[in-house]
Amino acid sequence: MTGAERMRKHRQRLREGTMPIVIDVDAVNLSAFLVAAGHLAADLAEDREAIRAAAEIWIARATCAAAYESVTLSRRALLKSDIDSA
């Protein structure tokens, strides 16, 4: 990839409000999780590109505003039930 291509990708990420991340994970555990959670077909469990794409989609969905709202509402409900039972 040329310097110009890297800069285009960088500017595109800035416009979209996204950022690249690099993390080391156990490939077998990640693959098993994605298959069990329904994000990856079992026959693709050893395809590194399919695993990467599925993990990317899972993270994007887990960090979207709707997912945040869902977690926030669940947390509020738990806190309310703790208060009510005290």
C-alpha positions in Angstrom: 0.0 0.0 0.0 1.4 3.4 -1.0 1.6 6.3 1.3 -1.2 8.1 -0.6 -3.5 5.0 -0.1 -2.7 4.9 3.6 -3.5 8.7 3.9 -6.8 8.2 2.0 -7.8 5.4 4.4 -6.8 7.6 7.3 -8.9 10.5 6.1 -11.9 8.2 5.4 -11.7 6.8 9.0 -11.6 10.3 10.3 -14.8 11.2 8.3 -16.5 8.0 9.5 -15.4 8.4 13.1 -13.8 4.9 13.1 -10.4 3.7 14.2 -8.4 0.6 13.5 -7.5 -1.6 16.4 -5.0 -4.5 16.6 -5.5 -7.1 19.3 -4.0 -10.5 19.9 -6.6 -13.2 20.6 -6.7 -17.0 20.7 -7.8 -17.9 17.2 -9.5 -21.1 18.2 -11.4 -19.5 21.1 -12.5 -16.6 18.9 -13.6 -18.9 16.1 -15.5 -21.1 18.6 -17.2 -18.0 20.2 -18.2 -16.6 16.8 -19.7 -19.9 15.7 -21.6 -20.4 19.0 -22.9 -16.9 18.8 -24.1 -17.4 15.3 -21.7 -14.8 13.7 -19.7 -17.4 11.8 -20.7 -20.5 9.8 -19.1 -23.6 11.3 -17.6 -24.5 7.9 -15.6 -21.2 8.0 -14.2 -21.7 11.5 -10.7 -22.2 10.1 -10.8 -19.4 7.5 -8.8 -16.5 9.0 -10.3 -13.9 6.7 -13.9 -15.1 7.5 -13.0 -15.0 11.2 -11.6 -11.5 10.9 -14.7 -10.3 9.0 -17.1 -11.9 11.5 -15.2 -10.4 14.5 -15.2 -7.0 12.8 -19.0 -7.2 12.3 -19.6 -8.5 15.8 -17.6 -5.6 17.4 -19.3 -3.0 15.2 -22.8 -4.3 16.2 -21.8 -4.6 19.9 -20.6 -1.0 19.9 -23.4 0.7 18.0 -25.8 3.2 19.8 -28.6 0.7 20.0 -26.4 -1.9 21.7 -25.3 0.7 24.2 -28.9 1.7 24.9 -29.9 -1.9 25.4 -27.0 -2.4 27.9 -27.9 0.8 29.7 -31.5 -0.1 30.0 -30.6 -3.6 31.3 -28.2 -2.1 33.8 -30.9 0.4 35.0 -33.4 -2.5 35.5 -30.9 -4.5 37.5 -30.1 -1.5 39.7 -33.8 -0.8 40.2 -34.4 -4.4 41.2 -31.5 -4.3 43.7 -33.0 -1.1 45.2 -36.5 -2.5 45.3 -35.4 -5.7 47.1 -33.3 -3.9 49.7 
